Amino acid sequence: MELGNISKPTYGPGPEAPGSSTPGLVTMAHGFLRLVQPNPLPVELFNFGQSQGKFNQEDIHELLLYELGFLVCAAIGVLFIILVPLVGCCFCCCRC
């Protein structure tokens, strides 16, 4: 293995994403993630490497707004977890 010039390294292009055998599914997954989380993470709210202070009301509101898509998906998931067995039980037990 050759290291090259360590004091002045030369960098090539970054790694490329591997080719996929299912580009339709990859496109659909990326589309869903862009729909659920369209905004970038508000990094300025976090003090990395410094002592963490308390979040104020505006910071919490901004973080909740950032996570809104995931919160909606979680609420729909919980709703389905509760409603699907309940409706199935009603159809099985209450056949008239």
N, C-alpha and C positions, 0 to 999 in steps of 0.2 A: 504494500500500500504506500503510495507516494503522497506526502503531505503538501508538497509545493512550497511556496514562499510563505512562511508563517508570519513574518513581520508585516507583509503587505499582501493579504489574501485577495484573490479574485473570486468574485461570486458569479455564478451562472444564473440562468433563469430558475425560478422557483419550481417546486414540484407541480405536476399537472394532475388534474383529477383523473382517476382511472376511468376507462371506458366502461359503460354499463351495458348489460345485455337487455335491460328493460328501461329504455329511455323514457317511455311513457309514464311509468310509475315514479321515476325520479323527478320528472317535470311536475307530476301531480303533487308529490310530497313537497317540493319547493314552493309550488303555488299555494298550497295550504299554509305552509309556514310564513310566507309573505303576507297572506291574508290575516292570519292570527296575530302576527308580530311585525307590523310594517315599520315601526319606529326603532331606531338604534337605542342601545342601553344608555341611559343618562349617566355616564361615567363621572361627571363632575360632582355628583352627589357623594361619591365614595372617596375618602381620604386614604389611599393606599400607602402604607408605610408610616402613617402618622396615627396618633391616638384617635380612636373613633369617638366622636361626640354623639350626642343624641340628635335624632332627626326632628326637624320641625314639621309643622302641619303641611307646608307647601311641598316639602320633600316627599312626605308620605303620599300626598295627592299625586305627585308626578310619578312616583314608583307604581302606584295603583293604576294610573292611566297607562303606564308602560305595560303592565301585566294584564290589562283589561281583556285582551283576546283569550289568554289562557284561563282567566277566571270565568269567562262566559263558556268556554269549552268544558271546564270542570263542572259548572252548574248544569249544563245540558247532560253531561255524563251521569251525574248523580241523579238527575231527574229520570233518565232512562233506566238506571239501576233500580230505582224504586218503582217506577210505573210499569215496566214490562212484566215483572213477576206478578204484580197486583192485577193487571189486566188479564194475564194468562190464568191466574187463579179464578178470576171472575168468569172467564169463558169456560173453564173446566168444571167449576162447582155450580154455576148458576145456569146451566143449560135448561131451557124451558121447551 
